Amino acid sequence: MKAIAVVAACLGCGLVSIAAVAADPIAERQQLMKTIGKATKASAEMVQGKAPYDAAAAKQAMLAISAAAETLPTLFPDGTQTGGETEASPKIWQDKAGFDAKAADLATTAKAAATAAAGGQDAFKPAFGAVAGNCKGCHEAYRISKS
């Protein structure tokens, strides 16, 4: 019985290793950025009056951005500077602490905007503006524009 447990543990470790090797941080971060983009677009439409304001939807969008921002720094390991049609600037790896700080700021402002969402559109608008400003600032510093 003990041998079966040891074999199972070894197989489990092997599967984790295989999963780690098979992981594609570039694809993962691109997908995460799409999640942030969708949440930002939905929120912007509410703030601009192009869509009806929905406090629950605004809160969920900001929580999605916050969660993504907390994960984002882990998806830029060394060796992923190129490939996968990445728009990541080399500056991310040159100034990892600054990049990580920008992601932390985004998570913080998104959490604050999630809380502000309950106060209605007038409360949400400036909080969302801070989130959008963080997105813009990070893109200006750490993204290569392909257009």
N, C-alpha and C positions, 0 to 999 in steps of 0.2 A: 504494500500500500504506500509505504514511504517512497519507494522508487517511482511509482506512478506520479506522486506529487512533485518529485524532483523533475521528472521528464516534462510534466505539464508546465512547471515553472520555466524550464529552459525553452520549451516551445513558445510560451508566452513572451519571453524576452526576445526570442527570434522574430516573432511577429511584430513586436514593437520596433525592433531594429529595421525590419523590412518596411514598415509603415513610415519610419523616419526617413529612410533613404528615398522612398517613393514620393514623399511629400514634395510639392513644388511651391516654394515660398513666393515666387513671382506670380504664379497663377492665383495663389491664395490672397496675396495683397491686392491684386487687381480686382478680385471678386469682392474683397472687403471695401475697396474704394467705390465699387458700383453700389454696394449697400449704402454707403455714406451718401453717394450721389442721389440715389432714389429718395432717401429720407430728407435730404436737403431740398430737393425739388418739390416734394410734397409740402414741406414746411413753408418754402418760399411762396408757393401758390396760395397757401392760406394767408400768409402775411400780406401778400399783394392783393388779396381779395379776388383772386382768380378761381379760388375754391372756397367753399364755406369753411369757416373756422370750426375745428373739431378738437377740443381740448385733449381728449383721450388719444386721438391720432397724433397730435403734436407731441404729447408726452412720449408715446411709443417711438416716434421718429427720433426724438432726442436721446432716448435710452439706447436705441440701436446705434446711434452715432457714438455715444459714450463708450459702449461696449467695444465697438470697432476700434476706437481710438486707443483703448487700453491694450488691445491685441496687436495693433499695427506695428509697434517697434520690434516685436519678436519676429516679424516677417522680412527683415532686412539683414539676414546673416551675411557674413563675409562670403564672397563667391557668387553673390546674386546681383552684382553691379550691372551685369549685362545679360542679354537673352530675353526671350519671351516678350519682345516688343515693349520692354520696360521703359517707363518715362521717369524712373528714379534718377535723380542727379547724383553724381559721385560725391557731392557735398554731404549726403546722408552719412556716408561712411567716414568722411573727413571730420564731420562735426556730429557724431552720434549723440553726444550729450545734448546738443542743441535741438536735434531732431526729436529725441525722446521727450525733451521738455515741451516742444510744440504739441506733440501727441497728448501729453499730460494736460496741457492747457485746454486742448480741444475736449478731452474727457470731462474736465471740470466745468467748462462753460456749457457743454451739452447737458450735464446733470442739472446745472442751475436753470437752464431753459426748460428742462423736463418739469422742474418744480414750478416754474413761472407759468407753464401752460394752463394750469388750473385757474389762474387769474384772468383768463380771457385773452383775446387777441391783443389788446393794448399792453398787457403785461408780457405777453410772449414775444411781441415784435422786437423790442430792444435786446432781449435775451437771445433770440435767434440771430440778431445782428452780430452779437459777439461771437457766436458759433461760426457764422459765415465769414467773419473777419479772420478767425483763426484758420479756417480752411484756406482762405486766400493767401494769408501770410505764409503758410507752410508751402503752398504750391509755388509761390513766388521764389521762395528760398531753396526748395528741395525737389522741384519737378522740372524736367526738361519738356518744354512744349514741342509737340510733334507737328503742330499746324503751321 
